[in-house]
Amino acid sequence: MIIKAYTSFSDAELDENDMRVETKVFENEYFGYRKVIVETACDDGSGKPTLKKGKPIAQKGKTDSETIPLSEDVEEYFEKNVLPFNGLAFMDRTKDKVGYEVPFTRIFYKFVEPRKSEEIFAEFKALSEQEQELMKKILGE
C-alpha cells in the first residue's frame, strides 16, 4: 500500500484491510525557509538610527531573527512583519541561512474531537464499581 501510494506521486488516501495511507505532494520550496538576522539600530535620541559610514550601528543585545518562507519576498515580509513593530530594525543579509523542515504535524494533523466529560465520568464510575466488586472477591467479602 505504501509503495502504491508513493509511486502514484499524487495526493491520495488509500484504505485497505483497516489500514489507511495518506500521501501529499508539495513543491520543494514549500519546506524551505530563510533565517534572516534582524538588528535594531542605535537611536541618537531623535528616533533616527545612528550611522557609521552610511550604515546603521546595531545595538548590542537587540539582535533577533526571522524565519521567512522561501515562497515569500524577504523585503516585503520585513516591511509587513517587522518594521511596524520596530522602526529602527534592519537586516544583516550577510548572515542569511537557508534551511528546510518537514512539519509533519502541520501537514497531516487531523483534529479529533475529545470525548464529552459525561462520557468519561460514566466510564470512570463503571470502572470504579468494577474495581470494588473485584476487591470484594479478593478479600472474600
Order of alpha helices (4+ residues) and beta strands (2+ residues): alpha-beta-beta-beta-beta-beta-beta-alpha-beta-alpha-alpha
